[in-house]
Amino acid sequence: MKRLHFAFAFAFGLRAFQIFAQDEPKPIPKAPPRAEGEGPFERLILRGVNLIDGTGAPPAGPMDIVIQRNRIARIKGVGFPGVPIEEGNRPKADPGDKVLDLSGMYVLPGLVDMHGHTGGASQGTPAEYVLKLWMGHGITTVRDPGSMNGLDWTLEHKAKSEKNDITAPRIKAYVRFGQGRKEPIATPEQARAWVAEVAGKGADG
């Protein structure tokens, strides 16, 4: 029985070592520079949409939505369903504004995926495919728990997304406990030092 206990303890310890002392995983190829789409725009106006505001209320519209410096600056009701819209009642477009006529279409807040991975080398799915798939399904923010392609890789894509250099949602980079260390964390001091290190790099959690 003692041998069995020893074997179990050894196996558990070995597994713990594998979990808490991991090299950065092998990443997949990086997402390419953005080559399609327009913007960002200094000011964008969406005309005639039906708005789903995320509160559980029914859709409301038609609405004109003004987006300025990447923020929703104004939401204005411009009429009633089935009734012609009074043009003078709409937010005025200034020279240089981008205006999209989206009459009859629906607008809703971007979706947040609290647990999403871009995959890794073992899966072989290109980052470009995963990031665009999220965007195509209305997911505008992703939390990547574990940063499976490595923290540096994830932070690089986070920064590129913030600058609109790649087609991707906002990325929140999270790490596994002890990720990137060669040795397991065995003391509170080591844990604090590791937390300070990954936080200093820019990890979100």
Backbone hydrogen bonds, N-H to C=O, Kabsch-Sander energy under -0.5 kcal/mol:
donor,donor_aa,acceptor,acceptor_aa,energy
5,H,1,M,-2.6
6,F,2,K,-2.7
7,A,3,R,-2.8
8,F,4,L,-2.5
9,A,5,H,-2.8
10,F,6,F,-2.7
11,A,7,A,-2.5
12,F,8,F,-2.8
13,G,9,A,-2.6
14,L,10,F,-2.6
15,R,11,A,-2.4
16,A,12,F,-2.6
17,F,13,G,-2.3
18,Q,14,L,-2.1
19,I,15,R,-2.1
20,F,16,A,-3.0
21,A,17,F,-1.7
22,Q,178,G,-0.6
34,R,165,D,-3.1
44,L,67,I,-3.1
45,I,98,K,-2.8
46,L,65,I,-2.9
47,R,45,I,-0.6
47,R,100,L,-3.0
49,V,63,M,-2.3
50,N,105,M,-3.0
51,L,49,V,-0.6
51,L,60,A,-3.6
52,I,50,N,-0.5
52,I,107,V,-3.0
53,D,51,L,-0.6
60,A,51,L,-2.0
63,M,49,V,-2.3
64,D,76,K,-2.6
65,I,46,L,-2.4
66,V,74,R,-2.9
67,I,44,L,-3.5
67,I,65,I,-0.6
68,Q,66,V,-0.5
68,Q,71,R,-3.0
69,R,42,E,-1.8
71,R,68,Q,-1.2
73,A,66,V,-2.6
73,A,71,R,-0.8
74,R,66,V,-1.6
76,K,64,D,-2.7
78,V,62,P,-2.2
83,V,80,F,-2.1
86,E,78,V,-0.5
87,E,85,I,-0.7
89,N,86,E,-1.9
90,R,87,E,-1.5
97,D,94,D,-2.3
98,K,43,R,-2.3
99,V,97,D,-0.6
100,L,45,I,-2.7
102,L,47,R,-1.9
102,L,100,L,-0.9
104,G,48,G,-1.6
105,M,102,L,-2.5
107,V,50,N,-2.6
111,L,138,G,-3.0
113,D,111,L,-0.5
113,D,141,T,-2.7
114,M,112,V,-0.8
116,G,143,R,-2.4
121,A,26,K,-1.4
123,Q,120,G,-0.9
124,G,120,G,-2.2
127,A,29,P,-0.8
130,V,126,P,-1.6
131,L,127,A,-2.8
132,K,128,E,-2.1
133,L,129,Y,-2.1
134,W,130,V,-2.1
135,M,131,L,-2.0
136,G,132,K,-2.6
137,H,133,L,-1.0
137,H,134,W,-1.0
138,G,135,M,-1.7
139,I,134,W,-2.4
140,T,111,L,-2.0
140,T,138,G,-0.7
141,T,111,L,-1.4
142,V,170,R,-2.9
143,R,113,D,-2.7
144,D,142,V,-0.6
144,D,172,K,-2.9
147,S,144,D,-1.1
150,G,147,S,-2.8
154,T,150,G,-2.2
155,L,151,L,-2.9
156,E,152,D,-2.2
157,H,153,W,-1.9
158,K,154,T,-2.3
159,A,155,L,-2.4
160,K,156,E,-2.1
161,S,157,H,-2.3
162,E,158,K,-2.1
163,K,159,A,-1.4
164,N,161,S,-1.4
165,D,160,K,-2.8
166,I,160,K,-0.7
168,A,166,I,-1.0
170,R,140,T,-3.1
172,K,142,V,-2.9
173,A,171,I,-0.6
174,Y,144,D,-2.0
174,Y,172,K,-0.6
179,Q,176,R,-2.3
180,G,22,Q,-1.2
181,R,178,G,-2.0
186,A,184,P,-0.6
191,A,187,T,-2.1
192,R,188,P,-2.6
193,A,189,E,-2.4
194,W,190,Q,-2.4
195,V,191,A,-2.5
196,A,192,R,-2.5
197,E,193,A,-2.0
198,V,194,W,-2.5
199,A,195,V,-2.5
200,G,196,A,-2.2
201,K,197,E,-1.4
202,G,198,V,-1.0
203,A,198,V,-2.3
204,D,173,A,-3.1
205,G,173,A,-1.0
